[in-house]
């Protein structure tokens, strides 16, 4: 099945088609932020505050209003999409890479190597992901790339566990036994037979994982241990606006809606992708 055919099948469902539209829109907005954003996201406008020094609500000059420093909220949200996607793609990519490497190695070699790797994975899973991420982010100096690395360090364990189970199941099949009997090298078995069968699972987790990563980044930024101001991210926009939750609801409403929309979109696309690539899992939670 080609990529075009797969997308066409996914778009048969209205919810998935809308989710793809949301994802594509956010990606395009982040790629062309410097052309789309009406203002510099860090520019403080004197006319961006009321006479009392409060943020302005949405108006003809600032379409989504301003924040507590008189900066254009729309511009900060557009540039914040860059932060969310960079962390989402980088952190999830590292997590998929580490998880696949650990899972395939443990599932294919088994023995003491597999036991050591899986016990290490179980140990990591014993710690609450959010608390571990907060601890790591607090120890290291928070920055865009450090946050991505921290999120990857707490997210790879789920991938490793799933890939481990899949690797054991595939390694037990007859065609793998036949290849071994014929004297096929480990390299050939891994790259010609095992990894191609794992690819659908990896693709699904690569999609679903971005949703988790976006939420975790927003949570860390909201708690003040994520991406640090003045770099805009949807999480730290909410964090900076805590004192205006009731009087300037747009400062929370717009970034919060974007976080939920993007996370939900990746979840819906990931579920649909799972159903298409592995029909035996259709309808299973």
C-alpha positions in Angstrom: 0.0 0.0 0.0 1.4 3.4 -1.1 1.4 6.4 1.2 -1.2 8.1 -1.0 -3.5 5.1 -0.8 -3.0 4.9 3.0 -3.9 8.6 3.4 -6.9 8.2 1.2 -8.2 5.3 3.3 -7.6 7.2 6.5 -9.6 10.2 5.1 -12.7 8.1 4.7 -13.4 8.9 8.4 -14.4 12.5 9.0 -12.7 12.6 12.4 -9.4 11.4 11.0 -9.7 13.7 8.0 -10.2 16.7 10.4 -7.3 15.5 12.5 -5.0 15.3 9.5 -6.2 18.9 8.6 -5.3 20.1 12.1 -1.9 18.4 12.0 -1.0 19.7 8.5 -2.2 23.2 9.5 0.0 23.3 12.7 3.0 21.9 10.7 2.6 24.6 8.0 2.1 27.3 10.6 5.3 26.3 12.3 7.3 26.0 9.1 6.2 29.4 7.8 5.9 31.2 11.2 8.1 34.1 10.2 5.7 34.8 7.2 2.4 34.1 8.9 2.9 35.7 12.3 1.8 39.3 12.2 4.4 40.5 14.8 7.6 39.5 16.5 6.5 37.1 19.2 8.7 38.8 21.8 7.9 42.4 20.9 6.2 44.3 23.7 3.6 46.8 22.5 2.9 49.9 24.5 -0.6 50.0 23.0 -0.9 46.2 23.8 -2.0 46.9 27.4 -4.9 48.8 28.9 -4.4 52.0 30.9 -4.4 49.8 34.0 -1.7 47.6 32.5 -3.9 44.6 31.8 -3.8 42.4 28.6 -6.1 43.5 25.7 -8.9 41.1 24.6 -9.1 40.0 20.9 -9.5 43.1 18.7 -8.8 44.2 15.1 -5.1 45.0 15.8 -4.4 41.9 17.9 -6.7 39.2 16.6 -6.3 36.9 19.7 -5.5 39.7 22.2 -2.3 40.3 24.0 -0.5 38.8 27.0 0.5 40.3 30.3 3.5 42.0 28.7 1.6 43.5 25.8 2.9 40.9 23.3 0.7 39.6 20.4 -0.8 36.3 21.5 -1.4 35.0 17.9 2.2 35.5 17.0 3.3 33.7 20.2 1.0 30.8 19.5 2.3 30.4 15.9 5.9 30.4 17.1 4.9 28.1 20.0 3.8 25.6 17.4 7.4 25.3 16.3 8.4 24.5 19.9 5.8 21.8 20.3 6.5 20.1 17.0 10.3 20.3 17.4 10.1 18.7 20.8 7.4 16.3 19.7 9.3 15.0 16.7 12.8 15.0 18.3 11.8 13.6 21.6 9.5 11.0 20.1 12.1 10.1 17.5 14.8 9.5 20.2 12.3 7.5 22.3 11.3 5.3 19.3 15.0 4.7 18.4 16.0 3.8 22.0 12.9 1.7 22.6 13.2 -0.2 19.3 16.9 -0.9 19.9 16.3 -2.2 23.4 13.2 -4.1 22.5 14.7 -5.8 19.4 17.9 -6.7 21.2 16.2 -8.1 24.2 13.6 -10.0 22.2 16.0 -11.4 19.6 18.9 -12.4 21.8 16.9 -13.2 25.0 19.0 -15.0 27.6 20.8 -12.9 30.2 21.1 -9.9 27.8 17.3 -9.8 27.3 16.7 -10.2 31.1 19.1 -7.3 32.0 17.6 -5.0 29.4 14.0 -5.8 30.4 14.7 -5.5 34.1 16.2 -2.1 33.4 13.0 -1.2 31.4 10.8 -2.4 34.2 12.8 -0.3 36.7 12.3 2.8 34.6 8.6 2.0 34.3 8.3 1.9 38.1 8.9 5.6 38.3 6.0 7.9 37.4 6.9 9.5 34.1 5.9 13.0 35.1 7.8 13.0 38.4 10.9 11.6 36.7 10.7 14.2 33.9 10.4 17.0 36.5 13.4 15.7 38.4 15.6 15.4 35.3 14.5 18.8 34.0 15.2 20.3 37.4 18.7 18.8 37.6 19.6 19.8 34.0 19.3 23.4 32.8 16.0 23.6 31.0 16.2 24.4 27.3 14.5 23.3 24.1 16.8 20.4 23.4 17.2 19.4 27.1 13.4 19.2 27.4 13.3 17.0 24.3 16.0 14.7 25.7 14.3 14.5 29.1 10.9 13.6 27.5 12.7 10.9 25.4 14.3 9.5 28.5 11.0 8.8 30.1 9.0 7.7 27.0 11.2 5.0 25.5 10.2 2.3 28.0 6.7 1.8 26.7 8.1 1.5 23.2 10.7 -1.0 24.3 8.1 -3.2 26.1 5.8 -3.3 23.0 8.7 -4.0 20.6 10.1 -6.7 22.9 6.8 -8.6 22.9 6.4 -8.2 19.1 10.0 -9.4 18.5 9.5 -12.5 20.6 6.3 -13.3 18.7 7.8 -12.8 15.3 11.1 -14.6 16.2 9.0 -17.7 17.1 7.4 -18.0 13.7 8.4 -20.7 11.2 9.9 -18.5 8.6 12.5 -17.2 11.1 13.3 -20.8 12.1 13.7 -21.7 8.4 16.1 -18.8 7.8 18.2 -19.9 10.7 18.2 -23.5 9.5 19.4 -22.3 6.1 22.3 -20.5 7.7 21.1 -16.9 7.3 23.1 -14.3 9.1 21.8 -12.4 12.1 22.0 -9.2 10.0 19.9 -10.7 7.3 17.2 -12.0 9.7 17.0 -8.6 11.5 17.0 -6.3 8.5 15.2 -8.5 5.9 12.6 -10.2 8.0 12.2 -8.9 11.6 12.3 -5.1 11.2 9.9 -5.1 8.2 7.4 -6.9 10.3 7.9 -4.4 13.2 7.6 -1.4 10.9 3.7 -1.0 11.3 4.1 -1.1 15.1 6.9 1.5 15.0 4.8 3.7 12.7 1.8 3.6 15.0 3.9 4.4 18.1 5.7 7.2 16.2 2.3 8.8 15.7 0.7 8.1 19.0 3.9 9.1 20.9 3.9 12.7 19.5 0.5 13.2 21.3 2.0 12.1 24.6 5.1 14.2 24.0 3.2 17.4 23.2 1.2 17.0 26.4 4.2 16.3 28.5 6.1 19.3 27.1 3.1 21.5 27.9 2.9 20.1 31.4 6.6 20.7 32.1 6.5 24.2 30.7 3.4 25.0 32.7 5.2 23.8 35.9 8.1 26.1 35.0 10.7 23.3 34.3 10.2 23.1 30.6 11.0 25.5 27.8 12.0 28.8 29.4 10.7 32.3 28.4 11.0 34.3 26.3 11.0 31.2 23.9 7.3 30.8 23.3 5.6 27.4 23.9 1.9 26.7 24.5 2.7 25.4 28.0 4.7 28.4 29.2 2.1 30.8 27.7 -0.4 29.3 30.1 2.2 29.3 32.9 3.0 33.0 32.4 -0.8 33.9 32.5 -1.8 32.2 35.7 -2.6 35.4 37.4 -5.1 36.3 34.6 -7.1 33.0 34.5 -10.3 34.7 35.3 -9.9 38.3 33.9 -8.2 37.3 30.6 -9.5 33.9 29.8 -8.2 34.1 26.2 -4.6 33.7 27.5 -5.6 30.2 28.7 -8.4 29.3 26.3 -6.5 29.6 23.0 -3.2 27.7 23.9 -5.2 25.1 25.9 -7.5 24.5 23.0 -4.5 24.1 20.6 -2.8 21.6 23.0 -5.9 19.5 23.2 -6.7 19.7 19.5 -3.1 18.7 18.4 -2.9 15.8 21.0 -6.3 14.5 20.1 -5.5 14.7 16.4 -2.4 12.6 16.7 -4.3 10.1 18.8 -7.1 9.7 16.3 -4.6 9.4 13.4 -2.5 6.9 15.3 -5.6 4.8 16.1 -6.7 4.8 12.5 -3.2 4.0 11.3 -3.1 1.0 13.7 -6.4 -0.3 12.4 -5.3 0.0 8.8 -1.8 -1.5 9.3 -3.0 -4.3 11.6 -6.7 -5.1 11.2 -6.5 -7.7 14.0 -6.2 -4.9 16.5 -9.2 -3.0 15.2 -11.5 -1.9 18.0 -9.1 -2.9 20.7 -8.1 -0.3 23.3 
